[in-house]
């Protein structure tokens, strides 16, 4: 049994993963907008992407550890 199993309760996992994905899409949209405007990215966006990238490892590991082994088809 993985140490990450049930770190996020099953009833809350789907919401947590959906919110995390929406945040990523929104951050990406903001970054694309700055790129399209040919404007320097603000420091808050650079820092936020760094933190988001760091947290994605933990979120992905938790998701993976809570996926049944027999579901890989």
N, CA and C of each residue as an Amber inpcrd file, in Angstrom:
protein
   219
   0.8460000  -1.1840000   0.0000000   0.0000000   0.0000000   0.0000000
   0.8890000   1.2440000   0.0000000   0.5870000   2.1580000  -0.8990000
   1.3670000   3.3720000  -1.0170000   1.0920000   4.3050000   0.1620000
   2.1020000   5.0670000   0.5220000   1.9120000   6.0280000   1.6080000
   1.0090000   7.1830000   1.1800000   0.7770000   7.3450000  -0.1320000
  -0.0700000   8.4240000  -0.6120000  -1.5330000   8.0110000  -0.7720000
  -1.8210000   6.7310000  -0.5590000  -3.1880000   6.2720000  -0.7090000
  -4.0810000   6.9750000   0.3010000  -5.1360000   7.5300000  -0.1970000
  -6.1440000   8.2310000   0.6050000  -5.6280000   9.4840000   1.3240000
  -4.5770000  10.1160000   0.7920000  -4.1490000  11.4020000   1.3310000
  -5.2800000  12.4060000   1.1290000  -5.8830000  12.3370000  -0.0480000
  -7.0820000  13.1210000  -0.3320000  -8.2410000  12.1330000  -0.3080000
  -9.2420000  12.3400000   0.5410000 -10.3560000  11.4000000   0.6110000
 -11.0170000  11.2070000  -0.7520000 -11.4800000   9.9860000  -1.0140000
 -12.0680000   9.6530000  -2.3140000 -13.1920000  10.6010000  -2.6970000
 -13.9680000  11.0100000  -1.7400000 -15.1040000  11.8900000  -2.0320000
 -14.6600000  13.2810000  -2.4930000 -13.4240000  13.6570000  -2.2060000
 -12.9340000  14.9940000  -2.5510000 -11.9380000  14.9920000  -3.7060000
 -11.4230000  13.8150000  -4.0830000 -10.3880000  13.7570000  -5.1100000
 -10.8140000  14.3460000  -6.4440000 -12.0020000  13.9840000  -6.9160000
 -12.4480000  14.4550000  -8.2190000 -12.5110000  15.9830000  -8.2400000
 -12.9850000  16.5790000  -7.1780000 -13.0720000  18.0420000  -7.0920000
 -11.6760000  18.6520000  -7.0580000 -10.7970000  18.0900000  -6.2570000
  -9.4270000  18.6180000  -6.1470000  -8.7260000  18.5650000  -7.4920000
  -8.8330000  17.4340000  -8.1900000  -8.1720000  17.2980000  -9.4870000
  -8.7780000  18.2310000 -10.5260000 -10.1060000  18.4110000 -10.4990000
 -10.7630000  19.3130000 -11.4460000 -10.3410000  20.7620000 -11.2040000
 -10.3190000  21.1740000  -9.9480000  -9.8970000  22.5370000  -9.6090000
  -8.4450000  22.7590000 -10.0160000  -7.5900000  21.7780000  -9.7690000
  -6.1820000  21.8900000 -10.1370000  -6.0340000  22.0420000 -11.6510000
  -6.8190000  21.2750000 -12.4090000  -6.7680000  21.3630000 -13.8690000
  -7.2640000  22.7280000 -14.3600000  -8.3260000  23.2270000 -13.7820000
  -8.8700000  24.5360000 -14.1810000  -7.8550000  25.6370000 -13.8900000
  -7.2020000  25.5580000 -12.7560000  -6.1640000  26.5480000 -12.4240000
  -5.0600000  26.5200000 -13.4800000  -4.6530000  25.3280000 -13.8750000
  -3.6160000  25.2010000 -14.8980000  -4.0360000  25.8020000 -16.2260000
  -5.2790000  25.5660000 -16.6260000  -5.7780000  26.1290000 -17.8840000
  -5.8350000  27.6560000 -17.7970000  -6.3050000  28.1720000 -16.6870000
  -6.3740000  29.6240000 -16.5220000  -4.9810000  30.2650000 -16.5240000
  -4.0420000  29.6460000 -15.8280000  -2.6710000  30.1650000 -15.8360000
  -2.0860000  30.1310000 -17.2470000  -2.3540000  29.0520000 -17.9540000
  -1.8740000  28.9470000 -19.3320000  -2.4760000  30.0140000 -20.2200000
  -3.7650000  30.2970000 -20.0460000  -4.4280000  31.3330000 -20.8370000
  -3.8220000  32.7070000 -20.5730000  -3.5340000  32.9860000 -19.3120000
  -2.9200000  34.2730000 -18.9670000  -1.5220000  34.3710000 -19.5850000
  -0.7720000  33.2820000 -19.5230000   0.5730000  33.2970000 -20.0900000
   0.5220000  33.4810000 -21.6080000  -0.4180000  32.8120000 -22.2690000
  -0.5780000  32.9700000 -23.7170000  -0.9700000  34.4090000 -24.0550000
  -1.8240000  35.0050000 -23.2420000  -2.2420000  36.3880000 -23.4870000
  -1.0510000  37.3400000 -23.4130000  -0.2150000  37.1590000 -22.4140000
   0.9790000  38.0120000 -22.3230000   1.8990000  37.7810000 -23.5160000
   2.0240000  36.5320000 -23.9470000   2.8560000  36.2430000 -25.1150000
   2.2920000  36.8570000 -26.3870000   0.9810000  36.7760000 -26.5550000
   0.3380000  37.3430000 -27.7450000   0.4580000  38.8600000 -27.7720000
   0.4470000  39.4660000 -26.5990000   0.5790000  40.9210000 -26.5020000
   2.0380000  41.3590000 -26.6020000   2.9300000  40.3820000 -26.7000000
   4.3720000  40.6550000 -26.7680000   4.8190000  41.5430000 -25.6080000
   4.3260000  41.1510000 -24.4150000   4.6170000  41.8760000 -23.1850000
   5.3660000  40.9510000 -22.2370000   6.2630000  41.5180000 -21.4450000
   6.9630000  40.7090000 -20.4520000   5.9650000  40.1270000 -19.4550000
   6.2290000  38.9000000 -19.0600000   5.3640000  38.2580000 -18.0650000
   5.6360000  38.8560000 -16.6910000   4.5800000  39.0990000 -15.9200000
   4.7760000  39.6530000 -14.5810000   5.4000000  38.6170000 -13.6430000
   6.0510000  39.1010000 -12.6390000   6.7160000  38.2220000 -11.6750000
   5.7340000  37.2720000 -11.0090000   4.5230000  37.7380000 -10.6890000
   3.5540000  36.8710000 -10.0150000   3.2110000  35.6500000 -10.8760000
   3.1700000  35.8340000 -12.2030000   2.8480000  34.7190000 -13.0850000
   3.9990000  33.7150000 -13.1390000   5.1980000  34.1940000 -13.1960000
   6.3690000  33.3140000 -13.2150000   6.4480000  32.5140000 -11.9180000
   6.2480000  33.1800000 -10.7860000   6.3020000  32.5120000  -9.4860000
   5.1440000  31.5180000  -9.3490000   3.9520000  31.9100000  -9.7970000
   2.7950000  31.0300000  -9.7020000   3.0040000  29.7670000 -10.5260000
   3.5710000  29.8830000 -11.7230000   3.8490000  28.6990000 -12.5430000
   4.8780000  27.7940000 -11.8660000   5.8570000  28.3800000 -11.2160000
   6.8580000  27.5680000 -10.5210000   6.2210000  26.7730000  -9.3860000
   5.3730000  27.4140000  -8.6120000   4.6960000  26.7380000  -7.5000000
   3.7170000  25.6960000  -8.0330000   2.9830000  26.0370000  -9.0770000
   2.0300000  25.0910000  -9.6820000   2.7710000  23.8490000 -10.1910000
   3.8820000  24.0550000 -10.8430000   4.6860000  22.9280000 -11.3230000
   5.1870000  22.0560000 -10.1870000   5.5930000  22.6630000  -9.1170000
   6.0490000  21.9120000  -7.9400000   4.9080000  21.0830000  -7.3630000
   3.7300000  21.6960000  -7.2120000   2.5850000  20.9980000  -6.6400000
   2.0510000  19.8950000  -7.5550000   2.2470000  20.0300000  -8.8560000
   1.7100000  19.0290000  -9.7790000   2.3380000  17.6600000  -9.5560000
   3.5460000  17.6210000  -9.0880000   4.1650000  16.3280000  -8.7670000
   3.4260000  15.6240000  -7.6440000   3.0780000  16.3640000  -6.6160000
   2.3510000  15.7790000  -5.4900000   0.9390000  15.3710000  -5.8960000
   0.2770000  16.2100000  -6.6840000  -1.0820000  15.8920000  -7.1240000
  -1.0610000  14.6620000  -8.0250000  -0.1180000  14.6070000  -8.9440000
  -0.0100000  13.4530000  -9.8350000   0.3340000  12.1720000  -9.0920000
   1.2240000  12.2580000  -8.1230000   1.5860000  11.0740000  -7.3350000
   0.4040000  10.5780000  -6.5140000  -0.3640000  11.5080000  -5.9670000
  -1.5530000  11.1110000  -5.2040000  -2.5770000  10.4600000  -6.1240000
  -2.7880000  11.0380000  -7.2950000  -3.7390000  10.4540000  -8.2510000
  -3.2870000   9.0670000  -8.6730000  -2.0160000   8.9350000  -8.9810000
  -1.4980000   7.6370000  -9.3970000  -1.5790000   6.5730000  -8.3220000
  -1.3350000   6.9600000  -7.0840000  -1.3640000   5.9790000  -5.9970000
  -2.7760000   5.5510000  -5.6550000  -3.7550000   6.3140000  -6.0850000
  -5.1490000   5.9740000  -5.8150000  -5.8530000   5.3690000  -7.0270000
  -5.0940000   5.0140000  -8.0420000  -5.6470000   4.3770000  -9.2320000
  -5.4770000   2.8720000  -9.0920000  -6.5820000   2.1110000  -9.1890000
  -6.4730000   0.6570000  -9.0860000  -5.5480000   0.0780000 -10.1500000
  -4.7360000  -0.8720000  -9.7800000  -3.7750000  -1.4630000 -10.7160000
  -4.4650000  -2.1980000 -11.8550000  -5.6490000  -2.7440000 -11.6460000
  -6.3360000  -3.4970000 -12.6810000  -7.1090000  -2.6200000 -13.6510000
  -7.0760000  -1.2910000 -13.4860000  -7.8380000  -0.4110000 -14.3700000
  -7.0470000  -0.0180000 -15.6130000  -5.7740000  -0.3850000 -15.6890000
  -4.9510000  -0.0500000 -16.8510000  -5.2450000  -1.0170000 -17.9860000
  -6.0810000  -0.5460000 -18.9080000  -6.4440000  -1.4040000 -20.0380000
  -5.9760000  -0.7990000 -21.3180000
